Amino acid sequence: MHALDLDALRGPGVTLCVARDDDGTLLGCGTLSTLAAGAVPEHPAAEIKSMRTAEHARGRGVGAAVLTRLLDAARERGHRAVYLETGSGEYWAPARRLHERSGFVRCPPFADYPVDPLSAHYRREV
């Protein structure tokens, strides 16, 4: 589990994106976190963390909308690349398809992530 806790979400270099329905119902969320210098070859770079779509909102494009907004935020901050880690199992297949459709390609583990058969790592230039 590599999610950010509440204190980390409040930290500098972190952007939280929330998608809501017209009535305010939470549909999904995601965060963008600046990677420390030296964590990856490109600098500045960021990592997408903790993307989630509410079960009742799946299949409605919420994940794609949140991901697009996070990539826009990365460009606005001047990041050269965006990385992410997700699960390698069948449960995470929809997330991997979303990232691959959005231009992410598999890459080796980055930053402090170890080699782990349960993880899939991705990278995309912005």
C-alpha positions in Angstrom: 0.0 0.0 0.0 1.6 3.2 -1.2 -1.2 5.7 -0.6 -0.6 9.1 1.0 -1.9 9.7 4.5 -3.8 12.8 5.5 -0.6 14.7 6.6 1.1 13.9 3.3 -2.0 15.1 1.4 -1.7 18.4 3.1 2.0 18.7 2.2 3.6 21.0 -0.4 3.8 19.7 -3.9 0.6 17.7 -3.6 -2.6 18.4 -5.6 -5.8 16.7 -4.7 -8.4 16.4 -7.5 -12.0 15.5 -6.6 -14.9 14.7 -9.0 -18.4 15.2 -7.8 -21.9 14.8 -9.4 -24.2 17.8 -9.8 -25.7 17.0 -6.3 -22.2 16.9 -4.7 -21.9 13.1 -4.5 -18.3 12.0 -4.6 -17.5 10.2 -7.8 -13.7 9.9 -7.7 -10.4 11.4 -6.7 -6.7 11.4 -7.3 -3.6 13.1 -6.2 -0.4 14.4 -7.9 2.7 14.5 -5.8 6.0 16.1 -6.9 8.9 13.6 -6.8 12.1 14.6 -5.0 15.1 15.6 -7.1 17.0 12.4 -7.9 14.0 10.1 -7.6 13.8 9.7 -11.4 16.0 10.7 -14.3 13.7 13.6 -15.4 13.3 16.5 -13.0 10.9 18.0 -12.2 8.6 15.1 -12.3 5.5 13.9 -10.4 3.7 10.8 -9.3 0.0 10.1 -9.6 -1.1 8.6 -6.3 -4.3 7.2 -4.8 -6.6 7.4 -7.8 -10.1 6.0 -6.9 -13.5 5.9 -8.5 -16.6 5.2 -6.5 -18.1 1.9 -7.3 -21.4 3.5 -8.3 -19.6 5.8 -10.8 -17.5 3.2 -12.6 -17.8 3.2 -16.4 -18.8 6.8 -16.5 -15.4 8.3 -17.5 -14.7 9.6 -14.0 -11.2 8.1 -13.8 -10.3 9.5 -17.3 -11.5 12.9 -16.2 -9.5 12.9 -13.0 -6.5 11.6 -14.8 -6.8 14.3 -17.4 -7.0 17.0 -14.7 -3.9 15.6 -12.9 -1.9 15.6 -16.2 -3.0 19.2 -16.8 -1.8 20.1 -13.3 1.5 18.4 -13.9 2.0 20.5 -17.1 1.0 23.6 -15.2 3.7 22.9 -12.6 6.3 22.4 -15.4 6.8 18.7 -14.8 8.6 16.8 -17.6 7.2 13.3 -16.7 4.5 11.7 -14.6 4.9 8.3 -13.0 2.5 5.9 -11.2 2.4 2.6 -9.5 -0.6 0.3 -9.5 -1.4 -3.3 -8.9 -0.4 -6.0 -11.3 -3.4 -8.4 -10.5 -6.7 -8.8 -12.3 -8.4 -6.4 -9.9 -6.3 -3.5 -11.2 -6.7 -4.4 -14.9 -9.2 -1.5 -15.5 -6.7 1.0 -14.0 -3.9 -0.3 -16.2 -6.1 0.0 -19.3 -7.0 3.6 -18.4 -3.3 4.5 -17.9 -2.2 2.8 -21.1 -5.0 4.5 -23.1 -3.8 7.8 -21.7 -0.3 7.3 -23.0 1.5 5.7 -20.0 4.0 3.0 -20.7 5.4 0.3 -18.4 8.7 1.2 -16.8 11.0 -0.2 -14.1 10.2 0.7 -10.4 11.0 4.4 -9.7 11.9 6.5 -6.7 11.9 4.2 -3.6 9.6 1.5 -5.0 11.2 -2.0 -4.9 10.8 -4.6 -7.5 7.5 -6.3 -6.6 5.5 -8.8 -8.7 2.4 -7.3 -7.2 3.1 -3.8 -8.7 3.1 -2.4 -12.1 5.0 0.9 -12.8 4.2 3.4 -15.5 5.7 6.6 -16.9 4.4 9.3 -19.3 6.0 12.5 -20.6 3.8 15.6 -20.2 
